[in-house]
Amino acid sequence: MIHIRLALILLVSACAPAPVRCPVCPPPKPQPETVRYEARGFTDLPGWSRAQLEPSLRAFIAGCTRLKRVCDLAKSLPPGDEQAARSFFESEFVPYAVVSSESGDSGLITGYYEPVIDGSRTPSAAHRFPIFGVP
C-alpha cells in the first residue's frame, strides 16, 4: 500500500511544469530618485535681494491661521513697509534647497494647489452657486 502511495506522489509531482526562464528578461526596475533638504541662507536664493516681499507678506497674513505667534507677528507689521516684510521673512523662516540624488541641485519640481471651498448641499443666500466638480 505504501508503494502505491509513493508511486502516486511521484507520478503527480512529475506532472508539475518546469520553471520557465525568459529568453530576454526586462531590465531590473530602477531605484526611485531620492531628495534631501539642505538649509540655506536667504542670500543663496536667486533674486532675493531684489524681490518685493510686502505683497507676499499680505498673502501670508490672509491665509495664516495655524502659526499663532508668527501670524500675530505678521499682522503687527505696518502695511506697505517693505523692510519690515523682508526682516519678518528672514527672521521667522529658513530656506531649504531640495537636492536630488541623481541631478544634484538642478531639476524640475511640480506641484498643485487644492482649494478648500465652503459649501452646502442646499442653496442659500451664502451658497447660491453650484460646484459641479474639479475644473
Disulfide bonds with the S-S distance in Angstrom:
Cys22-Cys25 1.71
Cys64-Cys71 1.62
